[in-house]
Amino acid sequence: MKTFERILVKIAIIQCLFLIITQIFFHKLNAFPELNQISQYEGVTDNNFVELLETFKGK
């Protein structure tokens, strides 16, 4: 059982490393400019924090 757990931990660490590498590749190096346009179109990158606070304050 310990060997299986060690293998799972190693797989999880490798998966996290690949996730970080691909996030850097996509967002910081601007690999796909269309990805930035899509995220701006969807409103994911907008700063809507002030509107959220105004909603909770009842304005």
Rosetta constraint file for C-alpha pairs under 8 A:
AtomPair CA 1 CA 5 HARMONIC 6.33 0.50
AtomPair CA 2 CA 6 HARMONIC 6.17 0.50
AtomPair CA 3 CA 7 HARMONIC 6.23 0.50
AtomPair CA 4 CA 8 HARMONIC 6.27 0.50
AtomPair CA 5 CA 9 HARMONIC 6.19 0.50
AtomPair CA 6 CA 10 HARMONIC 6.19 0.50
AtomPair CA 7 CA 11 HARMONIC 6.17 0.50
AtomPair CA 8 CA 12 HARMONIC 6.14 0.50
AtomPair CA 9 CA 13 HARMONIC 6.20 0.50
AtomPair CA 10 CA 14 HARMONIC 6.16 0.50
AtomPair CA 11 CA 15 HARMONIC 6.06 0.50
AtomPair CA 12 CA 16 HARMONIC 6.22 0.50
AtomPair CA 13 CA 17 HARMONIC 6.26 0.50
AtomPair CA 14 CA 18 HARMONIC 6.26 0.50
AtomPair CA 15 CA 19 HARMONIC 6.15 0.50
AtomPair CA 16 CA 20 HARMONIC 6.26 0.50
AtomPair CA 17 CA 21 HARMONIC 6.18 0.50
AtomPair CA 18 CA 22 HARMONIC 6.09 0.50
AtomPair CA 19 CA 23 HARMONIC 6.14 0.50
AtomPair CA 20 CA 24 HARMONIC 6.23 0.50
AtomPair CA 21 CA 25 HARMONIC 6.11 0.50
AtomPair CA 22 CA 26 HARMONIC 5.97 0.50
AtomPair CA 23 CA 27 HARMONIC 5.91 0.50
AtomPair CA 23 CA 28 HARMONIC 7.67 0.50
AtomPair CA 24 CA 28 HARMONIC 5.12 0.50
AtomPair CA 24 CA 29 HARMONIC 6.70 0.50
AtomPair CA 25 CA 29 HARMONIC 5.32 0.50
AtomPair CA 25 CA 30 HARMONIC 7.09 0.50
AtomPair CA 25 CA 31 HARMONIC 6.34 0.50
AtomPair CA 26 CA 30 HARMONIC 5.69 0.50
AtomPair CA 26 CA 31 HARMONIC 5.18 0.50
AtomPair CA 26 CA 32 HARMONIC 6.53 0.50
AtomPair CA 27 CA 31 HARMONIC 7.20 0.50
AtomPair CA 27 CA 36 HARMONIC 7.92 0.50
AtomPair CA 32 CA 36 HARMONIC 7.34 0.50
AtomPair CA 33 CA 37 HARMONIC 6.60 0.50
AtomPair CA 34 CA 38 HARMONIC 6.11 0.50
AtomPair CA 35 CA 39 HARMONIC 6.20 0.50
AtomPair CA 36 CA 40 HARMONIC 6.14 0.50
AtomPair CA 37 CA 41 HARMONIC 6.04 0.50
AtomPair CA 38 CA 42 HARMONIC 6.10 0.50
AtomPair CA 39 CA 43 HARMONIC 6.18 0.50
AtomPair CA 39 CA 44 HARMONIC 5.42 0.50
AtomPair CA 39 CA 45 HARMONIC 6.35 0.50
AtomPair CA 40 CA 44 HARMONIC 6.12 0.50
AtomPair CA 40 CA 45 HARMONIC 5.71 0.50
AtomPair CA 40 CA 46 HARMONIC 7.12 0.50
AtomPair CA 48 CA 52 HARMONIC 6.30 0.50
AtomPair CA 49 CA 53 HARMONIC 6.32 0.50
AtomPair CA 50 CA 54 HARMONIC 6.20 0.50
AtomPair CA 51 CA 55 HARMONIC 6.16 0.50
AtomPair CA 52 CA 56 HARMONIC 6.48 0.50
AtomPair CA 53 CA 57 HARMONIC 6.20 0.50
AtomPair CA 54 CA 58 HARMONIC 6.37 0.50
AtomPair CA 54 CA 59 HARMONIC 5.49 0.50
AtomPair CA 55 CA 59 HARMONIC 5.93 0.50
